Amino acid sequence: MQYKTFVSAAQSVEAPIALDITLFEQSVRSRIEAFALNADALIEHCQQPGLPNVAQHLEQRLLEIRFLLNDLSFLHAHQA
């Protein structure tokens, strides 16, 4: 689902929200920790019959890694 924002001419433009880098860094760290703690879920999937379950789980993990890498790159660029 796509979200669209419509701004009428009568609306005032709000000030941009300040980015809290420290809070963002804590968020990334907690997501990395959660990713590491969920590593045993793959072992559980491998013990169940059916390779599609394992493949789906691996694809989900790859997507999570891509998101984390993107956030780490963003964090690194804004800390410099």
C-alpha positions in Angstrom: 0.0 0.0 0.0 1.3 3.4 -0.9 0.9 6.4 1.3 0.5 9.9 -0.1 0.5 13.2 1.7 -1.5 16.0 0.3 -0.8 19.5 1.6 -3.4 22.2 0.9 -2.4 25.8 0.3 -4.1 26.8 3.6 -1.9 24.5 5.7 1.2 25.8 7.3 4.5 24.0 6.7 5.7 22.3 9.9 9.3 22.5 11.1 11.2 19.4 10.3 11.7 16.9 13.2 15.2 17.0 14.7 17.0 13.7 14.1 18.3 12.1 17.3 21.4 10.3 16.2 22.0 8.7 19.6 18.5 7.3 19.7 18.8 6.0 16.2 22.2 4.4 17.1 20.5 2.6 20.1 17.8 1.4 17.8 20.3 -0.1 15.3 22.2 -1.7 18.1 19.1 -3.3 19.6 18.0 -4.6 16.2 21.5 -6.1 15.6 21.2 -7.8 19.0 17.8 -9.1 18.2 19.0 -10.4 14.9 21.9 -12.3 16.6 19.6 -13.7 19.3 17.2 -15.0 16.6 19.9 -16.9 14.8 18.8 -20.2 16.4 15.5 -19.9 14.6 17.2 -21.0 11.4 18.4 -24.2 13.1 14.8 -24.9 14.1 13.7 -24.4 10.5 16.3 -26.7 9.2 15.1 -29.5 11.5 11.6 -29.3 10.1 10.8 -31.0 6.8 10.5 -28.9 3.7 13.2 -26.7 2.1 10.7 -23.9 1.2 10.5 -23.0 4.9 14.3 -22.7 5.1 14.5 -20.7 1.9 11.8 -18.3 3.1 13.6 -17.8 6.4 16.9 -17.2 4.7 15.3 -14.6 2.4 13.8 -12.9 5.4 17.2 -12.8 7.1 18.9 -11.4 4.0 16.3 -8.6 3.9 16.9 -7.8 7.6 20.6 -7.7 6.9 20.1 -5.3 4.0 18.0 -3.0 6.2 20.6 -3.1 9.0 23.5 -2.4 6.6 21.5 0.6 5.1 20.9 2.0 8.6 24.5 1.5 9.6 25.6 3.4 6.5 23.1 6.2 7.2 24.4 6.3 10.8 28.0 6.4 9.8 27.3 9.2 7.3 25.6 11.4 9.9 28.1 10.8 12.6 31.0 12.1 10.6 
